[in-house]
Amino acid sequence: MATAQEKTTPDPSQDPTRNTDSFPPKTTPTTKGIPVMMRAQTCHPLDPLSAAEISVAVATVRAAGATPEVRDSMRFVEVVLVEPVKQVVALADAYFFPPFQPSLLPRTKGGGPLIPTKLPTRKARLVVYNKKSNETSVWIVELREVHAATRGGPHRGKVISSQVVPNVQPPMDAMEYAECEAVVKDFPPFREAMKRRGIEDMDLVMVDAWCVGYHSEADAPNRRLAKPLIFCRSESDCPMENGYARPVEGIYVLVDMQNMVVLEFEDRKLIPLPPTDPLRNYTSGETRGGVDRSDVKPLQIIQPEGPSFRVNGHFIQWQKWNFRIGFTPREGLVIYSVAYIDGSRGRRPVAHRLSFVEMVVPYGDPNDPHYRKNAFDAGEDGLGKNAHSLKKGCDCLGYIKYFDAHFTNFTGGVETIENCVCLHEEDHGILWKHQDWRTGLAEVRRSRRLTVSFICTVANYEYGFFWHFYQDGKIEAEVKLTGILSLGALQPGETRKYGTTIAPGLYAPVHQHFFVARMDMAVDCKPGEAFNQVVEVDVKVEDPGKNNVHNNAFYAEERLLKSELEAMRDCNPLSARHWIVRNTRTVNRTGQLTGYRLVPGSNCLPLAGSEAKFLRRAAFLKHNLWVTPYVHNEMHPGGEFPNQNPRVGDGLATWVKQNRSLEEADIVLWYVFGVTHIPRLEDWPVMPVERIGFMLMVFNPTLTYFHSFCANIK
């Protein structure tokens, strides 16, 4: 592929994603010596790219192609905002956009504030796959006068850099999945194999293209490969039929996704299709010969005076909380600049950036094809790109504010998911209560929480990702798992040790779901400050003796995690283990350091041997907690391109080998949490929601938190 500037060995000092704009500008226009701003800014530096900006970025890169052949071969995997350095965000929040907080910024030598004239031009980062050369490249485009493109005028972008990334495969795209299905269904040996199983109508057949992972050199990224899973519907005239109820086993297919041809095909074993299960569908009862419940009375959630939150663009304010929201094709929802307004202490930062950066679903059945089902749903697919429009459903109740999301499709067009992110308030039971037994007088407060969420479907499973903000200072991260089990076929009389029989001829293999939350913390830290550290807390039983004569004593013991290798930690419910991110220079009224506590929920570790193939790419699953100092391009725990990645321990497991100091740093938490799913009959045909997550709980900041949260909320 022709590029403006090609490099085959990335050099961190030459990283094209680095934002080199300096602030304030070296020369500042003034009027009578007073700095002035040149023009208003229309987009906050953290706002997700608009549809017009995506169009400009794509057009700019396409125009940079050296020949028509190169331009026609470009496939656009991802177009995202180049997020600016934290100081730029602080300047935007001080002078150009709410919360308009100049006190966040440093002062000049003369004592006055640093006032910029304007913010830097926004940039886009594009991952481009060349379908002809099988090359992946990363481009940085400066976006200028984007409005011109929306009027049909020439694009206003400038290529800042481009670089071919060797020996990688980018995520798969929905267009590729559809092409793969068509190619396999049109392959004569496949049609013959289906005919042997009694299926001649190819409209009944479902071909789910799964990435091959990396199990041997045959899976190396010099080819773009998929090994599809095959399913078959029972009825051609039922668009809502659960096709996953009839897995087709014994057929092996390897597809070249670059050229869209079947490379290898074997009909290895004739396994009869499972019988049609009358309970397979999940539509309304009437469509399945039954009835739905009729004894549930209406429950209405109304807010006659409107919501308590305020929205200004992507800036959210609610109950002294404020933050921004963004969205990426890979992570989905991103929460930025989380802070709390604490009376006379002003705006107190909590975190700079919160998101779910990866998830992995390894299966525990050693039989083919299930042993190779190890999906990296963010890195191989994209959580954001698979998000739902919440327009038609009842995913949220009450007064709802929706946000749209814009993406590029594989050919460079812009697609919009309307109502992709849901913002709403929820009643959450009681916040606190006490009754004086002597007087009989009681005080109680209701708990309200603000919820920001999105839901995506990756093949058979659904995942809902939620961030909840509470009035007592807590932040909860929650994932809701639902959807349809990925099944295998059984021969008559057969059972499987590694799964649960859920219907005649059907079993659901055991598996795990792991999620990685990346939290760029900033507890009581202004931009540019690096005054956080992490301590691990274990509850210890006091040894018998003079300090424990009654044998009842226990206490909380803290241990400072001084470096990255010390901070590779696991949950321990037996000692109530948790971790505190604390500010080393801010104290509360009793002199204790302020902080936020990471409180684990239910959790697990991979139930796989140390030599399991999927752990080559998912070494980050080996511990529940990792801590690193902030580096702008350390974003993906398995590396940016986990698809067919042959490198062992790429990403987080490699970064921490530097063993950088954490004693006083700009801290990033990587929390890995998972659930082990032993399927049950009640999970069929659609799985009731299973919840998993963790809490960020305020710890010793100041009593004004609690009093101000709770006042007058009844």
C-alpha positions, 0 to 999 in steps of 0.5 A: 500500500502506498503511504505518505510515510511508511514505517515497519518498526514503530518507534514510540518517539515517533508515534503518530498518535501523539498530540504535539500541540503546545498550550498556550500558544507561543504568541497570544493576540491581545487587546490593550494587553488582555488576551482574547480568544480568536473564535468560539470552539464548536466541538469539545476536544473529547466529543466523539467524531461527528458523521461529517468528521468521519466523512472528511477523514475517510475522503482524505485518506482515500485521496492520499492513495497513490493509484486508483487500484490502491484507493479501491482496495482500501477498507476502513476498519475504524475511524476514531478521535485522537484524544488530546493530552490531558492539559488540552482537555483542562484548557477546554474545560476552563475557558471554552466549554462547561464546567468553565473551571479556570481554577483547574489550570496552573498560573503564570509567573505573574499570578494570572491564568494561562489563557489560550486563544483557541484549541488545537485542530481535532484529529482522527485516527484510521485503521485501514485494511488493504484488501489487495495487499493484505496490509494494515495501516494506521493513519492520522488526519487533521480535520479542518473546516469539516462543514465544507464536506457537508455542503458537498465541497472539497474535503478539508483534511490533511494527512499527518502520518501513515504507517504500515503495521506489519504482521497483524490482522485488524478486527473483522467487519460485518460486511466480511461476515455477510460475504463469508456466509454467502461464499460458504453457502455457495461452495458445492462441497458444502452444499453436498455436505448439507444435503447429506444431512437432509438440508437443501434449502440454503436459506435455512443455513446460518454461517457465523464467521469466527476468527481463527485465533492463534493455535499454530503457525497455520493461523499466522496473520500473513493470511486473513482467516476465519473458521465458521460455525454452522447452524440451520433453521427449521422454518424458512418463513419465521424470521425470528426463529432461533437458528442457534438451536440446530448446530451443524457439526462434523463440517470443517471450513477454513475461509480466506477472508481477503479473497473470499474463497474457501481454502479448506473443507472437510466433511469429517463426521456425519452427525445428525442434526438435532431434532427441532426443539419445540421450546427453541424460540424466544418470541411471545407465547402466542407464537409458540403455542402458549401464552404470556403472563397476564397477571403483571399490572402496569408499572409506570415510571414518570418524572412530571418535572423532568429529570434531575440531570442536565445535558449540554452536548456530551457534558452531563451534570447530576447531583454534584457529579459531572462528566463527559461521554464518548463512544468508540467502535471498539470499546463502546461507551467511554466516560471522561473527566469524572468529577464531583462538586464538593462545596467550598472545595470545588470540583474534585476530579475522580477519573480522567477516563473509564471504559471496557477495553476488552472481553474474552470468552474461552470455552472449556470443551476440548472437542472440535469445534469448541476448543477454538471458541475463544472470542476477543469480542472487543479486539476481534470484533468491536463492542461499539460497532455491534451496539443496538439502537435502543429506539424500539425497545424498552431497555431503559424506563423513565425520562431518557436522554439518548445519544447517537453513535457514528461509525464508518462501514468497511467501504468508508461510508458513515453509519449511524446507530440512533439512540445508541447510548441511554442516560436515565435516573433510577430509584435504587431503594433506600440510601440510609435509614435509622430509627431511634428506639427510645423516641420511635422517630426515624429518618430515611432517604431514598437512593437515586442513581444515574445510569449510562449504558449501551447494549451490543450483540456479538453473534449469539450473546448480548452484553449490556454495559452500565456505569451507575453514579450514586448519591453517596459517591459510589461509581458502579460498573456493571455488565449484564449478560443475556442472549443465546447459548452457543451449542453443540450437537449430541448423537442419540444417547450421548452426553458430554462431560464438558457441558449441560444437556439442555434439550434432546440432541443439544448441549451447552459447553461450559465457558467463561466470560472475562471483561477488562475495565481500564480506569485512568484515575485522577483522585483529587488530581488536577491536570498535570498532577501525578499524586496517586498511588495504590494500596492493597488492603487485607483484613488480618486476624490478630495473633493470640496474645496480649493484644488479643486475649479474647481471640476476637481481634482483626484489623485492616492491613495496608500494603503499598504497591510500589511498582508494576510487578508488585501490582499484579494482584488477585482477588481474595474474598477470604481476606476481604481484599480490596484496593485504594487509589489515594492521593498522596498530598490531599487529606480530609479533616482528620488528616487521612489521605483521600481516596477511592476504593476498588471493591471487587464483586464476584470474580474468577480466573481462567480455568485453563492450563498454563499452556492453553493457546488462548492465553498466549493472546490473553495473558492479561487474564492471569491476574484480576488487577494490574496497575500501570503509570499512564502512557497515552498509547497503552490502551488495549490489554492484549495489544491493538490487534489480537486477531491472529496475533502470534506474539506471546503476552502482547500488551499489558503483560509486556508493558509491566515488565518495565516495572515502572514506579507507582509510588506517586504516579498518574495511575491506571487501573486494569481490573479483570473480572469474570464469570464461569458459566455452567449452563442450566436448562433455565438458560434456554432458549434465551438466558435470563440476565446475569450481572457482574461488576465492581464498585469504586467507593469513595474512601475518606475524602471528607464528610461533606461528601455524605452530608451533601449527597443525602440532604433533602433526598427523601 
